């Protein structure tokens, strides 16, 4: 069984299509299809349900081969990492998945510092909403993800990293800023148009917002759906509306120029941002060092 066939099969399954799998290994879709066909002939059975549609589906045999392929690839990467670590040579892939808001604030400088210290580590960053970060972890696409404690399944290993709170973001001169934060109610917030994230389960801040208003039976108006906090803040500054979001309690890395960040800890349950991995034992030494650099402690 050739390594390249196994690796190509693994990439097709992880990325969910022959086209994306081919892109991941820098080959044509035709070449990947030929490798898969050859692998099926060698094993003696189909690995994918036929006809192969847009959403590929593994046969029972395919599922068993995928488990074998995933384990083999992970063990190979771990072996290389351990060998290089004994030579004090930290080299290999580090794939990180995180929501945009975290990437642009607390992770930006930390990844840069880590890359300077470990220049041979090949860092790849996936900008994804929280629930898609979980998908990438389960698929084995990423090594480390940042996920809120409230949506993190117990099957994943986690390290608490940052306290997260709800915040109301307004222009500095907004009427709501004059109210004591502890007296700020949902009714008062709902008096103003709200700029929020798209109505999609991938965006936890929007889900929390809707849950709060729904439970209270309060009507509110969405003035804009913004896909990033940068866009939301831009229109907050222009006066289109106010923004409610969940972010790190210490506001590390957040540009507060011309804005007021009003804590809503009395309305939101405090959450935690976790560093999450699928299997702690499979992490390579330099991947563990990345987690330790964020936590500021040994694990």
C-alpha contacts under 8 A as a table, 3 or more apart, distances in Angstrom:
res1	aa1	res2	aa2	distance
1	X	5	X	7.45
1	X	6	X	7.54
1	X	39	X	7.54
1	X	42	X	7.57
2	X	5	X	5.49
2	X	6	X	6.59
3	X	6	X	5.21
3	X	7	X	6.08
4	X	7	X	5.03
4	X	8	X	5.98
5	X	8	X	5.21
5	X	9	X	6.10
5	X	35	X	5.49
5	X	36	X	6.59
5	X	38	X	7.98
5	X	39	X	6.38
6	X	9	X	5.17
6	X	10	X	6.15
6	X	39	X	7.80
6	X	69	X	5.95
7	X	10	X	5.08
7	X	11	X	6.27
7	X	69	X	7.10
7	X	73	X	7.56
8	X	11	X	5.16
8	X	12	X	6.27
8	X	21	X	6.88
8	X	22	X	7.46
8	X	25	X	6.97
8	X	32	X	6.55
8	X	35	X	7.43
8	X	36	X	7.60
9	X	12	X	5.23
9	X	13	X	6.41
9	X	21	X	7.97
9	X	32	X	8.00
9	X	35	X	7.98
9	X	36	X	6.28
9	X	66	X	7.74
10	X	13	X	5.30
10	X	14	X	6.13
10	X	66	X	6.31
10	X	69	X	6.23
10	X	70	X	6.77
11	X	14	X	5.09
11	X	15	X	5.96
11	X	21	X	4.82
11	X	22	X	7.73
11	X	24	X	6.80
11	X	25	X	7.63
12	X	15	X	5.41
12	X	16	X	5.83
12	X	17	X	5.39
12	X	18	X	5.23
12	X	19	X	7.83
12	X	20	X	6.85
12	X	21	X	4.07
12	X	22	X	7.19
13	X	16	X	5.06
13	X	17	X	6.76
13	X	21	X	7.49
13	X	56	X	7.76
13	X	66	X	7.75
14	X	21	X	7.68
14	X	139	X	5.93
14	X	140	X	7.40
14	X	141	X	6.75
15	X	20	X	5.85
15	X	21	X	5.74
16	X	20	X	7.23
16	X	21	X	7.47
16	X	55	X	6.70
16	X	56	X	6.31
17	X	20	X	5.47
17	X	21	X	6.03
17	X	54	X	6.99
17	X	55	X	6.98
17	X	56	X	6.37
18	X	21	X	5.01
18	X	22	X	5.98
18	X	29	X	6.12
18	X	32	X	7.09
18	X	33	X	7.33
19	X	22	X	5.22
19	X	23	X	6.39
19	X	28	X	7.88
19	X	29	X	5.54
20	X	23	X	5.00
20	X	24	X	6.24
21	X	24	X	5.10
21	X	25	X	6.66
21	X	29	X	7.98
21	X	32	X	7.87
22	X	25	X	5.40
22	X	26	X	5.94
22	X	27	X	5.03
22	X	28	X	5.62
22	X	29	X	5.31
22	X	31	X	7.98
22	X	32	X	6.02
23	X	26	X	4.88
23	X	27	X	6.18
23	X	28	X	7.32
24	X	27	X	7.84
27	X	31	X	6.44
27	X	32	X	6.89
28	X	31	X	5.21
28	X	32	X	6.42
29	X	32	X	5.10
29	X	33	X	6.12
30	X	33	X	5.10
30	X	34	X	6.27
31	X	34	X	5.15
31	X	35	X	6.35
32	X	35	X	5.08
32	X	36	X	6.25
33	X	36	X	5.12
33	X	37	X	6.11
34	X	37	X	5.07
34	X	38	X	6.11
35	X	38	X	5.06
35	X	39	X	6.14
36	X	39	X	4.99
36	X	40	X	6.17
37	X	40	X	5.10
37	X	41	X	6.22
38	X	41	X	5.07
38	X	42	X	6.17
39	X	42	X	5.04
39	X	43	X	6.19
40	X	43	X	5.16
40	X	44	X	5.68
40	X	45	X	5.48
40	X	46	X	5.61
40	X	47	X	6.41
41	X	44	X	4.93
41	X	45	X	6.74
45	X	61	X	7.34
46	X	49	X	7.17
46	X	59	X	6.88
46	X	61	X	7.21
46	X	62	X	7.14
47	X	58	X	5.81
47	X	59	X	5.35
47	X	60	X	7.65
47	X	61	X	5.88
47	X	62	X	3.97
47	X	63	X	7.66
47	X	65	X	7.87
48	X	52	X	6.95
48	X	56	X	6.99
48	X	57	X	5.72
48	X	58	X	4.43
48	X	59	X	5.29
48	X	62	X	6.29
49	X	52	X	6.15
49	X	56	X	7.40
49	X	57	X	5.60
49	X	58	X	5.83
49	X	59	X	5.63
50	X	53	X	7.82
52	X	55	X	7.73
52	X	56	X	5.97
52	X	57	X	7.64
53	X	56	X	5.76
58	X	61	X	7.62
58	X	62	X	5.04
58	X	63	X	5.85
59	X	62	X	4.81
59	X	63	X	6.24
60	X	63	X	5.16
60	X	64	X	6.52
61	X	64	X	5.18
61	X	65	X	6.26
62	X	65	X	5.04
62	X	66	X	6.03
63	X	66	X	5.06
63	X	67	X	6.35
64	X	67	X	5.23
64	X	68	X	6.36
65	X	68	X	5.00
65	X	69	X	5.99
66	X	69	X	4.93
66	X	70	X	5.93
67	X	70	X	5.23
67	X	71	X	6.11
68	X	71	X	5.27
68	X	72	X	6.05
69	X	72	X	5.12
69	X	73	X	6.10
70	X	73	X	5.29
70	X	74	X	6.10
71	X	74	X	5.19
71	X	75	X	6.01
72	X	75	X	5.20
72	X	76	X	6.11
73	X	76	X	5.08
73	X	77	X	6.22
74	X	77	X	5.13
74	X	78	X	6.06
74	X	282	X	7.23
75	X	78	X	4.98
75	X	79	X	5.99
75	X	282	X	7.74
76	X	79	X	5.08
76	X	80	X	6.29
77	X	80	X	5.20
77	X	81	X	6.15
77	X	92	X	7.82
77	X	284	X	7.93
78	X	81	X	5.00
78	X	82	X	6.09
78	X	282	X	6.69
78	X	283	X	7.15
78	X	284	X	5.68
79	X	82	X	5.21
79	X	83	X	6.15
80	X	83	X	5.19
80	X	84	X	6.08
81	X	84	X	5.18
81	X	85	X	5.97
81	X	90	X	6.99
81	X	91	X	6.84
81	X	92	X	6.88
81	X	284	X	5.57
81	X	285	X	6.72
81	X	286	X	7.70
82	X	85	X	4.98
82	X	86	X	6.35
82	X	284	X	6.82
82	X	285	X	6.94
83	X	86	X	5.36
83	X	87	X	6.77
84	X	87	X	5.11
84	X	88	X	6.20
84	X	89	X	4.77
84	X	90	X	5.91
84	X	91	X	6.82
85	X	88	X	4.63
85	X	89	X	5.30
85	X	90	X	5.66
85	X	285	X	6.74
85	X	286	X	7.87
86	X	89	X	7.34
90	X	118	X	6.67
90	X	120	X	6.54
90	X	121	X	6.52
90	X	285	X	7.65
90	X	286	X	5.78
91	X	118	X	7.77
91	X	120	X	4.82
91	X	121	X	4.67
91	X	122	X	7.35
91	X	286	X	7.60
92	X	120	X	6.90
92	X	121	X	4.99
92	X	122	X	5.74
93	X	121	X	5.85
93	X	122	X	4.60
93	X	123	X	6.04
93	X	124	X	7.47
94	X	121	X	6.65
94	X	122	X	5.88
94	X	123	X	4.78
94	X	124	X	6.21
94	X	142	X	7.72
94	X	143	X	6.48
94	X	287	X	6.41
95	X	123	X	5.88
95	X	124	X	4.74
95	X	125	X	5.91
95	X	126	X	7.52
95	X	141	X	7.49
95	X	142	X	4.70
95	X	143	X	5.24
95	X	144	X	6.58
96	X	123	X	7.52
96	X	124	X	6.24
96	X	125	X	4.90
96	X	126	X	6.05
96	X	142	X	5.63
96	X	143	X	6.12
96	X	144	X	5.05
96	X	145	X	5.70
97	X	125	X	5.92
97	X	126	X	4.54
97	X	127	X	6.14
97	X	128	X	6.58
97	X	133	X	5.58
97	X	136	X	7.53
97	X	142	X	6.28
97	X	144	X	6.39
97	X	145	X	4.59
97	X	146	X	6.62
98	X	102	X	6.57
98	X	103	X	6.34
98	X	125	X	7.79
98	X	126	X	6.40
98	X	127	X	5.56
98	X	128	X	5.74
98	X	129	X	7.07
98	X	130	X	6.88
98	X	133	X	6.26
98	X	145	X	5.66
98	X	146	X	5.13
98	X	147	X	7.36
99	X	102	X	5.63
99	X	103	X	6.37
99	X	127	X	5.59
99	X	128	X	4.94
99	X	129	X	4.80
99	X	130	X	5.85
99	X	133	X	7.64
99	X	146	X	7.45
100	X	103	X	5.01
100	X	104	X	6.11
100	X	127	X	5.58
100	X	128	X	6.70
100	X	129	X	7.28
100	X	228	X	7.12
101	X	104	X	5.44
101	X	105	X	6.40
101	X	228	X	7.38
101	X	229	X	6.61
101	X	247	X	7.85
102	X	105	X	5.33
102	X	106	X	5.75
102	X	107	X	6.07
103	X	106	X	6.45
103	X	107	X	4.84
103	X	108	X	5.54
103	X	127	X	7.50
104	X	107	X	6.58
104	X	108	X	5.52
104	X	253	X	7.81
105	X	108	X	5.88
105	X	109	X	7.85
105	X	252	X	6.68
105	X	253	X	4.38
105	X	254	X	5.91
106	X	109	X	6.83
106	X	110	X	7.00
106	X	252	X	6.01
106	X	253	X	5.50
107	X	110	X	5.14
107	X	111	X	5.88
108	X	111	X	5.57
108	X	112	X	6.46
109	X	112	X	5.05
109	X	113	X	6.17
110	X	113	X	5.13
110	X	114	X	6.14
110	X	293	X	7.91
110	X	294	X	7.18
111	X	114	X	5.07
111	X	115	X	6.06
112	X	115	X	5.17
112	X	116	X	6.35
113	X	116	X	5.22
113	X	117	X	6.46
114	X	117	X	5.13
114	X	118	X	6.08
114	X	290	X	6.91
114	X	293	X	7.64
115	X	118	X	5.04
115	X	119	X	5.24
115	X	121	X	7.07
115	X	123	X	7.59
116	X	119	X	5.48
118	X	121	X	5.72
119	X	122	X	7.77
121	X	286	X	7.81
128	X	131	X	8.00
128	X	132	X	5.80
128	X	133	X	5.80
129	X	132	X	5.48
129	X	133	X	6.33
129	X	202	X	5.49
129	X	203	X	6.05
130	X	133	X	5.05
130	X	134	X	6.58
130	X	146	X	7.57
130	X	147	X	5.77
130	X	148	X	7.48
130	X	202	X	6.34
130	X	203	X	7.00
130	X	204	X	7.19
131	X	134	X	5.10
131	X	135	X	6.49
131	X	151	X	7.88
131	X	201	X	7.89
131	X	202	X	5.39
131	X	203	X	7.86
132	X	135	X	4.82
132	X	136	X	6.27
132	X	202	X	6.85
133	X	136	X	5.14
133	X	137	X	6.30
133	X	145	X	6.20
133	X	146	X	7.47
133	X	147	X	7.29
134	X	137	X	5.04
134	X	138	X	6.22
134	X	145	X	7.45
134	X	147	X	7.48
134	X	152	X	7.75
135	X	138	X	5.17
135	X	139	X	6.12
136	X	139	X	5.05
136	X	140	X	6.11
136	X	141	X	5.15
136	X	142	X	5.83
137	X	140	X	5.12
137	X	141	X	6.16
137	X	142	X	5.52
137	X	143	X	6.88
137	X	144	X	7.35
137	X	145	X	7.00
137	X	277	X	6.95
137	X	278	X	6.20
138	X	141	X	7.80
138	X	278	X	6.86
139	X	142	X	7.95
140	X	143	X	7.01
140	X	278	X	7.76
142	X	145	X	7.12
143	X	277	X	6.18
143	X	278	X	7.53
143	X	283	X	7.51
143	X	287	X	7.90
144	X	275	X	6.66
144	X	276	X	5.65
144	X	277	X	5.05
144	X	278	X	7.96
145	X	274	X	7.98
145	X	275	X	5.78
145	X	276	X	5.07
145	X	277	X	6.54
146	X	273	X	6.43
146	X	274	X	5.46
146	X	275	X	4.83
146	X	276	X	5.97
147	X	151	X	7.29
147	X	152	X	6.39
147	X	273	X	5.66
147	X	274	X	5.29
147	X	275	X	6.70
147	X	276	X	6.73
148	X	151	X	5.80
148	X	152	X	6.25
148	X	271	X	6.71
148	X	272	X	5.63
148	X	273	X	4.54
148	X	274	X	5.85
149	X	152	X	5.11
149	X	160	X	8.00
149	X	271	X	6.32
149	X	272	X	5.34
149	X	273	X	6.08
149	X	274	X	6.12
150	X	271	X	6.63
150	X	272	X	7.72
152	X	156	X	7.41
153	X	156	X	6.07
154	X	157	X	7.42
155	X	278	X	7.63
156	X	276	X	6.55
156	X	277	X	6.02
156	X	278	X	4.96
156	X	279	X	7.04
157	X	276	X	5.72
157	X	277	X	5.32
157	X	278	X	5.98
157	X	279	X	6.46
157	X	280	X	6.50
158	X	274	X	5.90
158	X	275	X	5.56
158	X	276	X	4.39
158	X	277	X	6.40
159	X	274	X	5.29
159	X	275	X	5.07
159	X	276	X	6.46
160	X	272	X	6.42
160	X	273	X	6.21
160	X	274	X	4.52
160	X	275	X	6.47
161	X	272	X	6.95
161	X	273	X	5.61
161	X	274	X	5.28
161	X	275	X	6.48
161	X	294	X	7.68
161	X	295	X	6.21
162	X	248	X	6.18
162	X	249	X	7.58
162	X	272	X	5.58
162	X	273	X	4.98
162	X	274	X	7.07
163	X	248	X	5.73
163	X	249	X	5.58
163	X	250	X	7.86
163	X	270	X	7.18
163	X	271	X	6.12
163	X	272	X	4.54
163	X	273	X	6.27
164	X	246	X	6.40
164	X	247	X	5.22
164	X	248	X	4.38
164	X	249	X	5.07
164	X	270	X	5.99
164	X	271	X	4.96
164	X	272	X	5.15
164	X	273	X	6.45
165	X	246	X	5.43
165	X	247	X	5.74
165	X	248	X	6.29
165	X	249	X	5.39
165	X	263	X	7.18
165	X	264	X	7.02
165	X	265	X	5.92
165	X	268	X	6.76
165	X	269	X	7.37
165	X	270	X	5.29
165	X	271	X	6.44
166	X	244	X	7.07
166	X	245	X	5.67
166	X	246	X	4.37
166	X	247	X	6.53
166	X	263	X	6.17
166	X	264	X	4.99
166	X	265	X	5.94
166	X	267	X	7.65
166	X	268	X	5.57
166	X	269	X	7.99
166	X	270	X	7.67
167	X	244	X	5.74
167	X	245	X	5.52
167	X	246	X	6.08
167	X	247	X	7.19
167	X	261	X	6.01
167	X	262	X	5.41
167	X	263	X	4.61
167	X	264	X	5.21
167	X	265	X	7.75
168	X	242	X	7.16
168	X	243	X	5.78
168	X	244	X	4.62
168	X	245	X	6.69
168	X	260	X	7.89
168	X	261	X	5.73
168	X	262	X	4.95
168	X	263	X	6.43
168	X	264	X	6.73
169	X	233	X	7.73
169	X	236	X	7.60
169	X	242	X	5.98
169	X	243	X	5.03
169	X	244	X	6.22
169	X	245	X	7.88
169	X	259	X	6.72
169	X	260	X	5.70
169	X	261	X	4.82
169	X	262	X	6.37
170	X	173	X	7.99
170	X	174	X	6.18
170	X	176	X	7.95
170	X	177	X	7.62
170	X	236	X	6.19
170	X	237	X	7.44
170	X	241	X	7.82
170	X	242	X	5.23
170	X	243	X	6.72
170	X	259	X	5.75
170	X	260	X	5.36
170	X	261	X	6.86
171	X	174	X	5.44
171	X	236	X	6.51
171	X	237	X	5.63
171	X	239	X	7.47
171	X	258	X	6.18
171	X	259	X	4.60
171	X	260	X	5.92
172	X	177	X	7.20
172	X	258	X	5.67
172	X	259	X	4.82
172	X	260	X	5.10
173	X	177	X	7.04
174	X	177	X	5.61
174	X	178	X	7.60
175	X	178	X	5.64
175	X	179	X	7.50
176	X	179	X	5.47
176	X	184	X	7.77
176	X	188	X	7.90
176	X	189	X	7.76
177	X	180	X	7.63
177	X	181	X	7.92
177	X	260	X	7.11
177	X	262	X	7.20
179	X	183	X	6.71
179	X	184	X	6.51
180	X	183	X	5.35
180	X	184	X	6.59
181	X	184	X	5.11
181	X	262	X	6.47
181	X	263	X	6.58
181	X	264	X	6.97
182	X	264	X	7.72
182	X	266	X	6.59
184	X	188	X	6.59
184	X	189	X	7.45
184	X	264	X	7.91
185	X	188	X	5.30
185	X	189	X	6.42
185	X	267	X	7.85
186	X	189	X	5.03
186	X	190	X	6.00
186	X	213	X	7.19
186	X	218	X	7.62
187	X	190	X	5.13
187	X	191	X	6.61
187	X	218	X	6.81
188	X	191	X	5.38
188	X	192	X	7.78
189	X	192	X	6.04
190	X	193	X	7.06
190	X	194	X	7.66
190	X	218	X	7.48
190	X	219	X	6.94
190	X	220	X	4.95
190	X	221	X	7.22
191	X	220	X	7.35
192	X	220	X	7.93
192	X	221	X	7.57
192	X	241	X	6.56
192	X	242	X	6.99
193	X	220	X	7.35
193	X	221	X	5.31
193	X	222	X	5.81
193	X	223	X	5.32
193	X	240	X	7.27
193	X	241	X	4.78
193	X	242	X	6.41
194	X	220	X	7.67
194	X	221	X	6.12
194	X	222	X	4.81
194	X	223	X	5.45
194	X	224	X	7.01
194	X	241	X	5.06
194	X	242	X	4.93
194	X	243	X	5.71
194	X	244	X	7.54
195	X	222	X	5.92
195	X	223	X	5.56
195	X	224	X	4.79
195	X	225	X	6.02
195	X	226	X	6.94
195	X	232	X	6.20
195	X	235	X	7.92
195	X	236	X	7.48
195	X	240	X	7.82
195	X	241	X	5.67
195	X	242	X	5.69
195	X	243	X	4.95
195	X	244	X	7.50
196	X	206	X	6.35
196	X	222	X	6.86
196	X	224	X	6.36
196	X	225	X	5.13
196	X	226	X	6.03
196	X	232	X	7.12
196	X	243	X	6.08
196	X	244	X	6.80
196	X	245	X	7.84
197	X	203	X	6.65
197	X	205	X	7.36
197	X	206	X	5.69
197	X	225	X	5.00
197	X	226	X	5.00
197	X	227	X	5.58
197	X	228	X	7.29
198	X	203	X	7.14
198	X	206	X	7.20
198	X	225	X	5.02
198	X	226	X	6.37
198	X	227	X	6.35
199	X	203	X	7.50
199	X	206	X	6.59
199	X	207	X	7.69
199	X	225	X	7.75
200	X	203	X	5.85
200	X	206	X	7.67
200	X	207	X	7.74
201	X	204	X	6.67
201	X	207	X	6.53
203	X	206	X	5.68
203	X	207	X	6.53
204	X	207	X	4.97
204	X	208	X	6.12
205	X	208	X	5.18
205	X	209	X	6.17
205	X	244	X	7.63
205	X	245	X	5.36
205	X	246	X	5.80
206	X	209	X	5.02
206	X	210	X	6.18
206	X	245	X	7.66
207	X	210	X	5.28
207	X	211	X	6.12
208	X	211	X	5.10
208	X	212	X	6.24
209	X	212	X	5.31
209	X	213	X	6.43
209	X	244	X	7.45
210	X	213	X	5.27
210	X	214	X	5.84
211	X	214	X	5.10
211	X	215	X	6.06
212	X	215	X	5.42
212	X	216	X	6.35
213	X	216	X	5.13
213	X	217	X	5.94
213	X	218	X	5.24
213	X	219	X	7.13
213	X	220	X	7.67
214	X	217	X	5.04
214	X	218	X	6.53
215	X	218	X	8.00
222	X	225	X	7.23
223	X	240	X	7.08
223	X	241	X	6.54
225	X	232	X	7.98
226	X	229	X	7.19
226	X	231	X	5.96
226	X	232	X	5.46
227	X	231	X	7.16
227	X	232	X	7.80
228	X	231	X	5.48
228	X	232	X	6.41
229	X	232	X	4.85
229	X	233	X	5.93
230	X	233	X	5.24
230	X	234	X	6.17
231	X	234	X	5.07
231	X	235	X	6.50
232	X	235	X	5.43
232	X	236	X	6.19
232	X	243	X	6.87
233	X	236	X	4.80
233	X	237	X	6.17
233	X	243	X	7.43
234	X	237	X	5.31
234	X	238	X	6.50
235	X	238	X	4.81
235	X	239	X	6.36
235	X	240	X	5.64
235	X	241	X	7.03
236	X	239	X	5.23
236	X	240	X	5.77
236	X	241	X	5.35
236	X	242	X	5.55
236	X	243	X	6.88
237	X	240	X	7.68
237	X	258	X	7.51
237	X	259	X	7.42
239	X	242	X	7.86
247	X	251	X	7.10
248	X	251	X	5.31
248	X	252	X	6.92
248	X	273	X	7.91
251	X	254	X	5.46
256	X	259	X	5.34
256	X	260	X	6.93
256	X	261	X	7.54
264	X	267	X	5.34
264	X	268	X	6.07
265	X	268	X	5.11
265	X	269	X	6.56
265	X	270	X	6.58
266	X	269	X	7.48
275	X	291	X	7.34
277	X	280	X	6.25
279	X	282	X	5.58
279	X	283	X	7.14
280	X	283	X	5.56
283	X	287	X	6.00
283	X	288	X	6.34
284	X	287	X	5.20
284	X	288	X	6.31
285	X	288	X	5.15
285	X	289	X	6.28
286	X	289	X	4.90
286	X	290	X	6.42
287	X	290	X	5.15
287	X	291	X	6.70
288	X	291	X	5.21
288	X	292	X	6.24
288	X	299	X	7.83
289	X	292	X	4.92
289	X	293	X	6.02
290	X	293	X	5.06
290	X	294	X	6.56
291	X	294	X	5.29
291	X	295	X	6.27
292	X	295	X	5.03
292	X	296	X	5.55
292	X	297	X	5.36
292	X	298	X	5.54
292	X	299	X	6.61
293	X	296	X	5.24
293	X	297	X	7.23
295	X	298	X	7.89
